């Protein structure tokens, strides 16, 4: 069966008008000057021409961390939701772009009617009418193009949002895993100090039996042991809660996850190179997302302004109409129609101009959001750099503090056995050693967390292609 091709006919008749014009503002990237160099520098002191790799977490040298991150990339619910939002935004972009093309519809009707014919009596009439119809709005003012561009920018923003979430998930898994190791190490330190305190208590009890130690000496050590024992339950609670939080990040139930091996001391501290400030804006997916939202808002202004101008619609239909199927597609039975229409908004109670004002205000809002996002990106890097530097230095100093506290405790035990110091001296040095060891574990975690924050602030190896 042969049909009229009305789509090309419409496109051809409007050929000169399809180019149209745009009444919206052209987008220009906001000019935000980047600092010439970072105020702080990475402790590694490497060249500024290199950025972190996309798989930066391998630098910590933990097979367990690699496994957890791989599992999170497969199963994390926030990441899965972000992927779905990308698909949704792509579909919306296709919907918005459809207005730039003609719409075609195929229809067919068949009717049978009985009517009185003068002089002939009742007769039955059949009518068959297959028809292809098309409609098209000439986008002379660029309204539909602007709506399509806004939808495309929104789709791009959703992709950058997914990258931001992916980076956040990876960083959260690393931080939570390291926190679990930190708490395990602190529990181990507390348990070792508790065992040591109990050994001292047993020694004092024996000495009391022999008459060389007093009941006060025993009571004071019993108090020290009780304090050390009471420090364990809060640490155990925090440890289990951290493991449960890790389970959620990797998409598993809490009872199916455990961190029963490894310590912070097993981890490496990878060198981080901070790159150049001028390149940071292309390395951060959140900055790219904020700009795409700004581009979409700029396109919305154009669409809102175009709605103030006339719209031109073309419609066409073509097909056949006959009372008999046998002669349906014969040339005399061809039918067609072509119409054009113009609609000029006259009065809508200020709604159209209100939409223009709304779109402009939205653009101004997102311009501020973009500016803040850029400044926050620079601030994140500077803050992470100084944290990485100072925690590395603090870690060195705290190791010296632990070594000094350990020597003092060992000397106090020897001197107490020789009778030159009393139990209070031993208790003081014991408490100092426990505190120094506990702080060292916390500083080790703080340094690792600072490195994670620095990798994240630098975009985690992502870059805008």
C-alpha positions in Angstrom: 0.0 0.0 0.0 1.4 3.4 -0.9 1.2 6.3 1.4 1.9 10.0 1.1 5.1 11.0 2.9 4.0 14.1 4.7 7.0 14.3 7.2 9.6 15.3 4.5 7.0 17.6 2.9 6.7 19.5 6.2 10.4 19.7 6.7 11.1 20.9 3.2 8.4 23.6 3.2 9.8 25.0 6.5 13.5 24.6 5.5 14.4 28.2 5.7 12.6 28.6 9.0 14.1 25.6 10.8 17.3 27.5 11.5 15.4 30.1 13.4 16.9 32.3 16.0 17.5 32.2 19.7 16.1 34.8 22.1 18.0 33.4 25.1 21.4 34.5 26.5 24.5 32.7 25.3 26.1 30.7 28.1 29.5 31.9 29.3 31.5 30.0 32.0 31.9 32.2 35.1 35.4 33.5 35.4 36.8 32.4 38.8 40.5 33.0 39.1 42.4 30.0 40.5 45.3 30.6 42.9 48.8 30.4 41.3 49.9 27.8 43.7 48.7 26.0 46.8 49.4 27.7 50.2 50.1 24.2 51.6 52.1 21.5 49.8 51.9 17.7 50.0 54.3 16.2 52.5 55.7 14.0 49.7 57.1 17.0 48.0 56.5 15.5 44.5 56.1 17.3 41.2 52.9 19.3 40.8 52.4 18.0 37.3 50.9 14.6 38.4 47.5 13.8 39.9 46.2 10.9 41.9 45.4 7.7 39.9 41.8 6.6 39.6 42.5 3.5 41.7 44.3 5.6 44.4 43.2 3.3 47.3 45.6 0.6 46.1 48.4 2.8 47.5 47.4 1.8 51.1 48.6 -1.7 50.3 45.5 -3.5 51.8 44.0 -6.4 49.9 41.0 -6.3 52.3 40.3 -2.7 51.4 40.5 -3.5 47.7 38.0 -6.2 48.2 35.6 -4.0 50.2 35.7 -1.2 47.7 35.1 -3.6 44.8 32.1 -4.9 46.6 30.8 -1.4 47.3 31.2 -0.5 43.7 29.0 -3.4 42.8 26.4 -3.4 45.6 26.2 0.1 47.1 22.6 1.3 47.1 23.4 5.0 46.8 25.5 4.3 43.7 22.7 2.1 42.2 20.2 4.9 42.8 22.6 7.4 41.1 22.9 5.1 38.0 19.1 5.0 37.8 18.9 8.8 38.0 21.3 8.9 35.0 19.0 6.7 33.0 16.0 8.8 34.0 17.8 12.0 33.0 18.8 10.5 29.6 15.2 9.5 29.0 14.0 13.1 29.8 16.6 14.4 27.4 15.1 12.2 24.7 11.6 13.4 25.5 12.7 17.1 25.3 14.5 16.5 22.0 11.4 14.9 20.4 9.7 18.3 20.1 12.3 19.3 17.4 11.0 16.5 15.1 7.6 16.1 13.4 5.2 13.8 15.1 3.6 11.1 12.9 0.5 9.1 13.6 -1.2 6.4 11.6 -4.9 5.9 11.9 -7.6 4.0 10.2 -11.4 4.1 10.5 -14.2 2.0 9.1 -17.9 2.8 9.5 -21.1 1.1 8.4 -24.4 3.1 8.4 -28.0 2.4 7.4 -30.0 5.4 6.1 -33.2 6.2 4.2 -32.7 7.2 0.6 -35.6 9.0 -1.0 -37.2 6.9 -3.7 -34.9 3.9 -2.9 -35.7 3.1 0.7 -33.1 2.1 3.3 -29.6 1.6 2.2 -26.4 0.5 3.9 -23.2 2.6 3.5 -19.6 1.6 4.2 -16.7 4.0 4.6 -13.0 3.1 4.9 -10.5 5.8 5.7 -6.8 5.0 6.4 -4.8 8.2 7.1 -1.3 9.3 8.0 -1.1 12.6 9.9 1.8 14.7 10.9 2.3 17.9 12.9 5.3 20.1 13.5 6.1 23.2 15.4 8.6 25.4 13.8 11.2 26.3 16.5 11.8 29.8 15.1 12.6 31.3 18.5 14.6 28.4 19.8 12.3 27.4 22.6 12.4 23.7 21.9 16.1 23.8 21.3 16.6 25.5 24.6 14.4 22.9 26.4 16.4 20.1 24.7 19.7 21.8 25.7 18.5 22.2 29.3 17.6 18.5 29.4 20.9 17.5 28.0 22.8 19.6 30.6 20.6 18.0 33.3 21.6 14.6 32.0 25.3 15.5 32.0 24.9 16.9 35.6 23.4 13.5 36.7 26.5 11.7 35.3 28.8 14.0 37.3 26.6 13.5 40.3 27.1 9.7 39.9 30.8 10.3 39.8 30.6 12.4 42.9 28.7 9.7 44.7 31.0 7.0 43.5 34.0 8.9 44.9 32.1 9.5 48.2 31.3 5.8 48.5 34.9 4.7 47.9 36.2 7.3 50.4 33.5 6.3 53.0 34.5 2.6 52.7 38.2 3.4 53.2 37.5 5.7 56.1 35.1 3.3 57.8 37.4 0.3 57.3 40.4 2.3 58.8 38.2 3.4 61.7 37.4 -0.3 62.4 41.1 -1.1 62.4 41.8 1.9 64.6 39.2 0.7 67.2 40.6 -2.9 67.0 44.1 -1.5 67.7 42.8 0.7 70.6 41.1 -2.4 72.0 44.3 -4.3 71.7 46.3 -1.5 73.5 43.6 -1.4 76.3 43.7 -5.2 76.6 47.5 -5.3 76.8 47.5 -2.6 79.5 44.8 -4.4 81.4 46.8 -7.6 81.3 49.9 -5.8 82.4 47.9 -4.1 85.2 46.6 -7.4 86.4 50.1 -8.9 86.5 51.3 -6.0 88.6 48.2 -6.5 90.9 49.1 -10.2 91.3 52.7 -9.1 92.3 51.4 -6.6 94.8 49.1 -9.3 96.3 52.0 -11.6 96.7 54.2 -8.9 98.2 51.3 -8.0 100.6 51.3 -11.6 101.8 55.0 -11.4 102.3 54.6 -8.1 104.2 56.6 -6.0 101.7 53.5 -4.2 100.2 50.6 -2.5 102.0 46.9 -2.9 101.6 46.9 0.6 100.2 49.3 -0.4 97.4 47.0 -3.3 96.4 43.9 -1.1 96.5 45.5 1.6 94.3 46.5 -1.0 91.7 43.0 -2.6 91.9 41.6 0.9 91.1 44.0 1.2 88.1 42.9 -2.3 86.8 39.2 -1.4 87.2 39.7 1.8 85.2 41.5 -0.1 82.4 38.8 -2.7 82.4 36.0 -0.1 82.2 37.6 1.4 79.1 37.0 -1.7 77.0 33.2 -1.8 76.6 32.9 1.6 74.9 35.6 0.7 72.5 33.9 -2.6 71.7 30.6 -0.9 71.1 32.1 1.7 68.7 34.0 -1.1 66.9 30.8 -3.2 66.3 28.8 -0.1 65.2 31.6 0.8 62.8 31.6 -2.7 61.2 27.8 -2.5 60.9 28.1 0.9 59.1 30.7 -0.7 56.8 28.2 -3.5 55.9 25.7 -0.9 54.8 28.3 0.8 52.5 29.1 -2.5 50.7 25.4 -3.5 50.5 25.4 -6.4 52.9 23.6 -7.2 56.2 25.5 -6.3 59.4 25.9 -9.9 60.7 27.6 -11.0 57.4 30.6 -8.6 57.8 33.5 -8.6 60.1 36.9 -7.1 60.4 38.8 -9.6 62.4 42.3 -9.2 61.0 44.7 -6.4 60.2 46.0 -3.4 62.0 46.8 0.2 61.1 50.5 -0.6 61.2 50.0 -3.0 58.3 48.9 -0.1 56.0 51.2 2.0 53.8 50.9 5.8 53.6 50.8 6.6 49.9 52.4 9.7 48.6 49.9 12.3 47.3 50.8 14.8 44.7 48.4 17.8 44.7 48.6 19.0 41.1 48.1 22.6 40.0 45.3 24.7 41.3 44.3 25.9 37.8 43.6 22.3 36.9 41.5 21.4 39.9 38.1 22.5 38.4 38.5 19.8 35.7 39.3 17.2 38.3 36.3 17.6 40.5 33.0 16.0 39.4 31.0 18.1 41.8 32.3 21.3 40.1 31.4 19.9 36.7 27.9 19.0 38.0 27.4 22.5 39.3 28.3 24.0 36.0 26.0 21.7 34.0 23.1 22.8 36.3 24.1 26.4 35.5 24.0 25.6 31.8 20.6 24.0 32.1 19.3 27.1 34.0 20.7 29.4 31.3 18.9 27.3 28.6 15.6 27.6 30.7 15.9 31.4 30.5 15.9 31.1 26.7 12.9 28.7 26.7 10.9 31.1 29.0 11.7 34.1 26.8 10.8 32.2 23.6 7.4 31.4 25.1 6.6 35.2 24.8 6.8 35.1 21.0 4.4 33.5 18.4 4.5 29.8 17.9 4.0 28.4 14.4 2.4 25.0 13.8 2.1 23.0 10.7 -0.2 20.0 10.4 -0.8 17.7 7.4 -2.7 14.5 6.7 -2.9 12.2 3.8 -4.5 8.9 2.9 -7.5 7.4 1.1 -11.2 7.4 1.6 -13.6 5.0 -0.2 -16.8 3.2 0.3 -15.3 -0.1 -1.0 -12.1 -1.8 0.0 -11.5 -2.9 -3.6 -11.1 0.6 -4.8 -9.7 2.1 -1.7 -6.2 2.9 -3.0 -7.2 4.1 -6.4 -5.9 7.7 -7.2 -9.4 9.3 -7.2 -9.8 8.2 -3.6 -6.8 10.1 -2.3 -7.4 12.7 0.3 -5.0 15.2 2.0 -5.0 18.3 4.1 -2.3 20.9 4.9 -2.8 23.6 7.5 -0.6 26.2 9.2 -1.4 28.1 12.4 0.2 30.9 14.4 -0.5 31.5 18.1 0.6 34.8 19.7 0.3 35.0 23.5 -1.7 38.1 24.4 -2.6 37.9 28.1 -1.8 35.2 30.6 -2.0 37.2 33.8 1.8 37.7 33.9 2.5 34.0 34.0 4.9 34.0 31.1 6.9 36.9 32.3 6.8 35.4 35.7 8.4 32.3 34.3 11.1 34.4 32.7 11.8 36.1 36.1 11.8 32.7 37.8 14.3 31.3 35.3 16.6 34.2 35.8 16.4 34.0 39.6 17.1 30.3 39.4 20.2 31.0 37.2 21.4 33.6 39.7 20.9 31.1 42.5 22.9 28.4 40.7 25.6 30.9 39.8 26.2 31.4 43.6 26.1 27.7 44.1 28.7 27.2 41.4 30.9 29.9 42.9 30.7 28.4 46.3 31.4 24.9 44.9 34.6 26.2 43.3 35.8 28.0 46.4 34.9 24.9 48.5 37.0 22.8 46.1 40.1 25.0 46.7 39.4 25.1 50.4 39.0 21.3 50.6 42.4 20.8 49.0 44.2 23.3 51.3 42.5 21.8 54.4 43.4 18.3 53.4 47.0 19.3 52.6 47.6 20.9 56.0 45.9 17.9 57.7 48.1 15.4 55.9 51.2 17.4 56.8 50.5 18.0 60.4 49.2 14.5 61.2 52.3 13.0 59.6 54.4 15.3 61.9 52.2 14.5 64.9 52.6 10.8 64.2 56.4 11.0 64.4 56.3 13.0 67.6 53.7 10.7 69.2 55.9 7.7 68.4 58.7 9.4 70.4 56.2 10.0 73.2 55.3 6.3 73.3 58.9 5.3 73.4 59.7 7.7 76.2 56.6 6.6 78.2 57.6 3.0 77.8 61.1 3.6 79.1 59.7 5.5 82.1 57.3 2.7 82.9 60.1 0.1 82.7 62.4 2.2 84.9 59.6 2.7 87.5 59.0 -1.1 87.7 62.7 -1.7 88.3 63.1 1.0 90.8 59.9 -0.1 92.7 61.4 -3.6 92.9 64.5 -2.0 94.4 62.4 0.0 96.8 63.5 3.4 95.6 60.0 4.5 94.3 56.5 3.9 95.5 53.4 2.5 93.8 52.2 6.0 92.8 55.2 6.4 90.5 54.4 3.1 88.8 50.8 4.0 88.4 51.6 7.4 86.9 54.0 5.9 84.4 51.6 3.1 83.6 48.8 5.6 82.9 51.1 7.7 80.8 52.1 4.8 78.7 48.6 3.7 78.1 47.5 7.2 77.1 50.4 7.6 74.8 49.8 4.3 73.0 46.1 5.1 72.7 46.8 8.5 71.2 49.3 7.1 68.8 46.6 4.8 67.3 44.2 7.7 67.0 46.9 9.8 65.3 47.7 7.0 62.8 44.0 6.9 61.9 43.8 10.7 61.6 46.8 10.7 59.2 45.2 8.0 57.0 41.9 9.8 57.1 43.7 13.0 56.0 45.2 11.2 53.1 41.7 9.9 52.1 40.3 13.4 52.4 43.2 14.7 50.2 42.5 12.1 47.5 38.8 13.0 47.6 39.5 16.8 47.5 41.6 16.3 44.4 38.8 14.4 42.7 40.0 10.9 43.3 41.8 10.6 40.0 38.7 11.6 38.0 39.1 14.2 35.3 36.7 15.7 32.8 37.5 14.3 29.3 
